[in-house]
Amino acid sequence: MSKFSLEQLEAIVAKRAEASPDESWTAKLVAAGQERAAKKLGEEAVETVIAAISQDRQNLTAESADLLYHLLVVLKIAGIPLQDVLDELQRRTGQSGLQEKASRPQ
């Protein structure tokens, strides 16, 4: 099996965003705007939580894929590259989660 990365998915989302909304779900979401894409992301998040609570591994895997895809669409619309998110995650790994959370403004 070949390795597939979020960076590759980000590139696919970018390419499909340029297609006609009649031909691409990604293009349709992008054309509908951030509010619609964000609502779809929220729906996928809820479905992912339900699958996790149900301990349904197969559905959790599928819903997690949907969630990651829709997150990348939302980031695309917002003009935020995946690398910015990865950089933020890397910044946070320099300290424990409890320290990071305590350092946030109240």
C-alpha positions, 0 to 999 in steps of 0.5 A: 500500500502506498503512503498517502499524506494530508499534504497530498489531500490538500493538493487534491482539494486545491485542484478540485476547488478550481473545477466546476461546482457541477463536477466536483463536491469540493468545488460545490462546497467552496462556491457555497462559501465558508458558512456552508463548508463549516457547517458540513465540517461540524456535521462530520465532527458530530458523526465522528464523535458518534462513531467513537462513542459507539466503538465502531472502528470501521465507521470511525475510520470513514468518518475521520476521513470525512472530517479531515477532508472537510477540515482541509476544505474549510482551511482552503476557503480561509486561505490557511495552508495546512503547513500553518496548522502543522507548524502550530502543532509542532510549536505546541509539542515543546511543552505538555498539554497542561502547560500549553493550556495554562499559558493561554489568555484567560 
